[in-house]
């Protein structure tokens, strides 16, 4: 049943790389943050315009980001519905990806990227791949670009293939929106098999990805175009696209819907396909990391730090409002949310001296409050008493007199 499993694996490998790209874009002196999630859902996939299957999926994900390191571990297990080709079956896929960044030299930073993936299916077939790349980044507070290249090997279940790849890209961030453009020339050497001579497949994938986070909703989309040796069958497509909507039902629970298409994976021999999926996700550890105390937001140089200064304050103003302030010199975006805002994020504005602030009207009484920096994990603001919910999430206890 390998042909049935291939679309699930191919789609997952494409989408899993996007967080690493965003991590590279956001890596300008972030405080360390670790997150985890587990989602379960249903997917409908059609590949090669001939076969459609329905799959129940489970996807665990672990992620860690710091100033010099980004790491992603993810997996997918899918139970496939019966098809005209036989009974139901299962398929699984896993991937590890990591980036190590050099210290900044002005706006320049170096990066070493490594990734490895594999898949296994009920019929006993296996695939695998690994790649290593080097990149040079030009980074600013809200924009940047990179160029790099490297290589690796991939296994389609029958033979190993050499892969050489380059990539270049640029990103732009504005408030709650992010835009990333990439171009990735790739060359795959297919070894000789019996009377069939060796050959090379060369192509370039160009992708434009966008993400927008208006409040509790996250919207994302990708458009792609392939040029070069892109057609291997009449049903192959040179263009593709996808869209994803995530609704945060609570601080820890989310509903995710996605639909789109993905191209042929030449490296592992997977066909292209189209899919629609819906899943329910939970983040059991997202809000517990990175906010154990005030040091979670101290990511500047030694000269930027004032060890005696308060890092989070809430002060009453003569008007009856409250001024909320956080000291995070290296942050690019700071948000707070609480029961006083119906848990809708409120962005703080940048002030002098590395401070971020906002003026809020919070009624007198006891309130729960969360804070996040640069789109990371939500957690209790430093210095506030911590409340731990039934899922292990942490919010701060804010008392207004």
C-alpha distance (Angstrom), angle and dihedral (degrees) to the residues before:
residue distance angle dihedral
X1 . . .
X2 3.78 . .
X3 3.81 92.6 .
X4 3.78 90.1 59.4
X5 3.78 93.6 48.6
X6 3.77 96.3 48.4
X7 3.82 99.2 79.3
X8 3.80 92.3 55.1
X9 3.78 92.6 50.4
X10 3.80 94.5 43.9
X11 3.80 93.8 50.8
X12 3.80 92.2 47.8
X13 3.81 95.2 51.4
X14 3.79 91.0 52.2
X15 3.79 96.4 49.7
X16 3.82 94.9 42.3
X17 3.81 93.0 63.8
X18 3.80 93.7 58.0
X19 3.83 95.1 75.8
X20 3.80 89.8 54.6
X21 3.81 89.8 53.4
X22 3.79 90.4 50.3
X23 3.81 90.2 46.5
X24 3.80 89.3 55.7
X25 3.79 89.6 51.2
X26 3.81 93.9 48.1
X27 3.80 97.3 41.0
X28 3.82 97.4 104.0
X29 3.81 100.4 123.3
X30 3.82 102.7 -45.3
X31 3.76 123.9 172.6
X32 3.80 111.8 -109.1
X33 3.80 113.1 -88.2
X34 3.79 131.6 175.6
X35 3.78 124.7 -166.9
X36 3.77 137.4 178.2
X37 3.78 134.9 -170.5
X38 3.78 141.3 178.8
X39 3.79 123.0 -159.0
X40 3.79 134.5 -179.3
X41 3.78 126.8 -170.6
X42 3.77 152.0 126.7
X43 3.80 128.7 -84.9
X44 3.78 133.9 -170.2
X45 3.82 114.2 -155.5
X46 3.78 133.0 -176.0
X47 3.77 119.3 -173.6
X48 3.79 132.2 -173.1
X49 3.83 86.7 1.7
X50 3.82 87.9 -87.4
X51 3.80 112.5 80.3
X52 3.80 130.8 43.3
X53 3.79 126.4 -169.1
X54 3.79 137.3 176.5
X55 3.79 118.3 -139.7
X56 3.80 136.3 -170.1
X57 3.79 107.7 -144.7
X58 3.81 139.2 -164.7
X59 3.82 118.2 -165.8
X60 3.83 124.5 -176.2
X61 3.82 118.0 -171.7
X62 3.80 133.5 -173.9
X63 3.79 123.0 -170.7
X64 3.81 135.5 179.8
X65 3.80 127.4 -178.0
X66 3.78 130.7 179.9
X67 3.77 136.8 153.2
X68 3.81 93.0 -80.5
X69 3.80 105.6 18.0
X70 3.82 137.6 54.0
X71 3.79 121.8 179.9
X72 3.81 132.7 179.3
X73 3.80 128.9 -176.1
X74 3.80 118.7 179.0
X75 3.75 140.5 162.0
X76 3.79 140.9 -175.4
X77 3.78 130.3 -156.1
X78 3.82 117.2 -173.2
X79 3.77 130.9 -173.9
X80 3.79 107.3 -155.4
X81 3.77 126.5 -147.3
X82 3.85 120.6 -118.7
X83 3.80 115.0 -83.2
X84 3.76 136.2 -166.4
X85 3.81 87.2 -97.0
X86 3.78 95.0 62.8
X87 3.77 145.7 -62.9
X88 3.79 128.4 -29.0
X89 3.80 118.4 -72.9
X90 3.79 142.8 176.9
X91 3.77 136.3 -119.3
X92 3.80 133.2 -171.0
X93 3.78 137.0 -166.9
X94 3.80 135.9 -175.1
X95 3.78 135.5 -174.2
X96 3.80 138.9 -173.6
X97 3.80 120.4 -165.8
X98 3.76 131.0 171.3
X99 3.79 142.1 171.2
X100 3.81 129.5 -158.6
X101 3.80 116.8 -162.4
X102 3.78 127.5 -157.2
X103 3.81 120.7 -130.8
X104 3.79 112.4 -82.1
X105 3.78 120.4 -93.3
X106 3.76 99.3 -163.2
X107 3.81 104.9 -61.3
X108 3.83 92.7 -19.2
X109 3.80 126.1 96.4
X110 3.78 134.2 168.3
X111 3.79 125.2 -139.6
X112 3.80 137.1 -166.3
X113 3.80 114.4 -157.1
X114 3.78 126.5 -164.6
X115 3.78 130.0 177.4
X116 3.79 137.9 169.3
X117 3.79 130.8 -176.1
X118 3.77 140.0 176.9
X119 3.77 140.8 179.1
X120 3.79 133.8 -156.0
X121 3.81 129.5 -168.1
X122 3.76 136.5 -165.3
X123 3.80 93.4 -109.3
X124 3.81 89.9 62.6
X125 3.81 98.9 -104.4
X126 3.80 119.0 137.9
X127 3.79 136.3 -170.0
X128 3.78 132.6 -173.0
X129 3.78 144.4 173.1
X130 3.79 143.1 178.2
X131 3.79 133.4 -168.8
X132 3.81 138.0 -177.9
X133 3.79 124.0 -163.9
X134 3.79 139.0 174.8
X135 3.80 122.5 -144.9
X136 3.79 138.6 -173.7
X137 3.82 115.7 -149.1
X138 3.78 132.9 -160.1
X139 3.83 105.0 -159.9
X140 3.75 133.6 -172.8
X141 3.80 130.0 170.1
X142 3.81 94.9 -90.1
X143 3.80 105.8 10.8
X144 3.76 142.3 34.0
X145 3.79 148.5 154.6
X146 3.80 138.6 -146.2
X147 3.79 142.9 -169.0
X148 3.77 129.1 -165.8
X149 3.76 149.4 136.8
X150 3.78 145.9 -163.1
X151 3.76 142.8 138.2
X152 3.76 148.3 -123.3
X153 3.77 145.0 165.0
X154 3.78 135.0 -88.4
X155 3.78 132.7 -163.2
X156 3.80 121.8 -150.8
X157 3.81 94.9 -169.0
X158 3.81 93.6 -89.6
X159 3.81 108.7 48.0
X160 3.79 143.3 3.7
X161 3.81 119.8 -108.1
X162 3.78 129.2 -161.2
X163 3.80 115.6 -125.4
X164 3.81 126.4 -163.0
X165 3.78 117.6 -175.5
X166 3.78 142.0 172.9
X167 3.76 129.3 -171.8
X168 3.77 138.8 -169.4
X169 3.75 130.2 179.1
X170 3.77 149.8 156.1
X171 3.80 133.4 -146.7
X172 3.76 136.9 -162.5
X173 3.78 128.9 -167.7
X174 3.80 125.9 -165.1
X175 3.82 119.1 175.0
X176 3.82 105.7 -58.4
X177 3.83 95.7 -10.0
X178 3.81 129.8 89.2
X179 3.83 129.4 -172.0
X180 3.83 124.0 -168.9
X181 3.82 127.1 -176.9
X182 3.82 121.2 -170.8
X183 3.81 138.7 178.0
X184 3.81 119.9 -165.7
X185 3.84 120.6 -175.5
X186 3.82 109.7 -162.9
X187 3.80 134.8 -173.3
X188 3.82 122.2 -167.8
X189 3.80 122.3 -170.4
X190 3.81 113.1 -149.8
X191 3.83 111.5 -158.0
X192 3.78 123.7 -130.0
X193 3.81 115.8 -90.8
X194 3.80 115.3 -163.9
X195 3.80 109.5 -56.2
X196 3.81 91.7 -8.2
X197 3.80 110.7 99.7
X198 3.80 122.8 -135.0
X199 3.78 117.2 -91.9
X200 3.79 141.5 -175.5
X201 3.79 128.9 -132.1
X202 3.81 115.7 -155.8
X203 3.78 125.8 -175.9
X204 3.80 142.6 142.3
X205 3.78 124.8 -133.1
X206 3.81 117.8 -155.5
X207 3.80 117.7 -167.9
X208 3.78 135.8 -178.6
X209 3.81 115.3 -162.7
X210 3.80 129.1 -177.0
X211 3.78 134.4 -174.3
X212 3.81 128.0 -170.9
X213 3.80 125.3 -177.0
X214 3.81 111.6 -166.7
X215 3.79 102.7 174.1
X216 3.79 115.8 -62.2
X217 3.81 93.1 -4.8
X218 3.80 124.7 81.6
X219 3.79 118.0 -165.4
X220 3.79 124.3 -169.6
X221 3.77 137.9 171.9
X222 3.79 142.3 175.2
X223 3.80 133.5 -158.6
X224 3.80 120.3 -169.2
X225 3.79 139.6 -173.0
X226 3.82 128.7 -171.1
X227 3.80 124.9 -156.4
X228 3.80 128.0 -176.0
X229 3.81 128.2 30.1
X230 3.78 91.0 4.4
X231 3.79 105.2 134.4
X232 3.79 118.3 79.1
X233 3.80 98.6 149.4
X234 3.77 139.3 14.1
X235 3.80 91.1 -101.8
X236 3.80 95.8 52.4
X237 3.81 116.2 115.7
X238 3.79 127.3 -147.6
X239 3.81 93.2 -160.5
X240 3.79 131.9 50.6
X241 3.76 141.5 166.1
X242 3.77 142.4 -177.4
X243 3.79 141.2 -170.1
X244 3.79 132.3 -156.3
X245 3.80 131.8 -170.0
X246 3.80 121.8 -168.4
X247 3.79 121.0 -169.6
X248 3.80 116.0 -165.7
X249 3.80 102.2 -144.1
X250 3.81 91.1 -178.8
X251 3.79 134.3 -8.3
X252 3.81 89.2 -81.8
X253 3.82 106.3 24.8
X254 3.80 125.2 72.5
X255 3.79 139.0 177.1
X256 3.81 115.7 -144.9
X257 3.79 127.8 -167.7
X258 3.81 125.3 178.9
X259 3.77 140.5 169.2
X260 3.76 136.3 174.2
X261 3.78 147.4 95.5
X262 3.80 135.6 -82.3
X263 3.82 132.0 -160.0
X264 3.80 132.4 -116.6
X265 3.81 113.7 -70.9
X266 3.81 100.7 -136.2
X267 3.80 93.1 -177.6
X268 3.81 95.9 64.1
X269 3.79 98.8 19.7
X270 3.82 97.8 -112.2
X271 3.82 119.5 153.8
X272 3.78 124.1 -125.0
X273 3.77 120.1 -103.8
X274 3.78 151.0 167.1
X275 3.78 126.8 -115.7
X276 3.80 146.8 -178.6
X277 3.80 120.0 -164.0
X278 3.80 141.5 171.1
X279 3.80 125.5 -170.3
X280 3.78 142.7 169.8
X281 3.79 115.8 -133.6
X282 3.78 136.3 -167.2
X283 3.80 127.7 -164.6
X284 3.82 104.4 -151.8
X285 3.80 95.6 176.4
X286 3.80 105.8 22.2
X287 3.79 98.1 104.9
X288 3.79 96.9 38.4
X289 3.80 98.1 68.8
X290 3.77 130.5 76.6
X291 3.83 98.0 13.8
X292 3.79 104.7 78.2
X293 3.81 88.7 121.0
X294 3.76 147.1 -28.4
X295 3.81 93.5 -63.3
X296 3.82 90.0 73.7
X297 3.80 89.4 80.5
X298 3.80 97.8 41.5
X299 3.79 99.3 102.0
X300 3.79 103.4 133.6
X301 3.77 128.0 96.1
X302 3.80 122.0 -78.2
X303 3.79 88.9 -95.1
X304 3.82 90.4 57.0
X305 3.80 94.1 55.6
X306 3.79 127.0 89.4
X307 3.79 102.9 -172.1
X308 3.82 92.7 -165.0
X309 3.82 97.2 49.3
X310 3.82 121.2 100.7
X311 3.78 111.0 -110.8
X312 3.81 98.8 -158.0
X313 3.80 126.9 27.3
X314 3.79 139.0 168.3
X315 3.82 113.9 -161.6
X316 3.80 129.2 -176.2
X317 3.81 115.5 -124.2
X318 3.84 126.4 -149.8
X319 3.81 88.7 -110.5
X320 3.80 90.8 63.4
X321 3.81 93.6 -107.3
X322 3.80 125.7 115.3
X323 3.78 127.3 -121.3
X324 3.82 111.6 -142.7
X325 3.82 115.7 -160.4
X326 3.81 134.3 -178.9
X327 3.79 125.7 -176.5
X328 3.81 108.7 -140.6
X329 3.83 109.6 142.1
X330 3.81 95.9 -176.4
X331 3.81 98.8 43.2
X332 3.80 121.8 113.7
X333 3.81 96.4 -166.5
X334 3.82 134.8 16.1
X335 3.81 127.1 -172.0
X336 3.80 136.4 179.8
X337 3.80 129.8 -165.0
X338 3.78 135.1 177.7
X339 3.76 146.8 150.2
X340 3.82 86.9 -77.5
X341 3.85 88.8 65.1
X342 3.83 96.4 38.2
X343 3.84 83.4 -108.1
X344 3.80 91.5 -66.8
X345 3.86 110.5 145.0
X346 3.81 117.0 -107.9
X347 3.81 116.8 -160.2
X348 3.79 119.4 -135.1
X349 3.79 118.7 -140.9
X350 3.79 123.8 -126.3
X351 3.81 115.4 -102.4
X352 3.79 132.6 -179.6
X353 3.78 124.7 -71.5
X354 3.80 95.2 32.8
X355 3.80 92.9 -62.7
X356 3.80 128.5 137.9
X357 3.79 120.4 -159.2
X358 3.78 147.0 173.5
X359 3.79 135.1 -177.5
X360 3.82 112.1 -128.5
X361 3.79 135.2 176.3
X362 3.78 105.4 -134.6
X363 3.83 117.3 174.8
X364 3.80 118.5 -122.1
X365 3.79 112.9 -89.5
X366 3.80 139.6 60.3
X367 3.83 119.0 -41.7
X368 3.79 139.3 177.8
X369 3.80 116.0 -126.7
X370 3.82 138.0 -177.6
X371 3.80 133.6 -168.3
X372 3.80 135.5 -163.7
X373 3.80 135.5 -174.8
X374 3.81 125.3 -146.3
X375 3.79 94.3 -9.7
X376 3.79 93.3 -58.4
X377 3.78 130.2 131.6
X378 3.81 121.3 -38.3
X379 3.79 114.5 -120.0
X380 3.79 145.9 148.8
X381 3.82 114.5 -61.9
X382 3.82 111.4 -109.2
X383 3.78 113.8 -90.6
X384 3.82 98.2 19.7
X385 3.81 122.1 112.6
X386 3.81 108.8 -95.9
X387 3.81 126.6 -124.7
X388 3.82 116.4 -162.1
X389 3.82 115.5 -154.3
X390 3.79 127.7 -150.1
X391 3.81 91.2 -87.8
X392 3.79 95.4 50.7
X393 3.81 94.7 -101.1
X394 3.80 118.6 143.9
X395 3.79 130.0 -140.2
X396 3.78 130.6 172.7
X397 3.80 123.6 -111.7
X398 3.80 110.0 -129.0
X399 3.82 119.3 -170.2
X400 3.84 118.6 -163.0
X401 3.82 117.1 -168.4
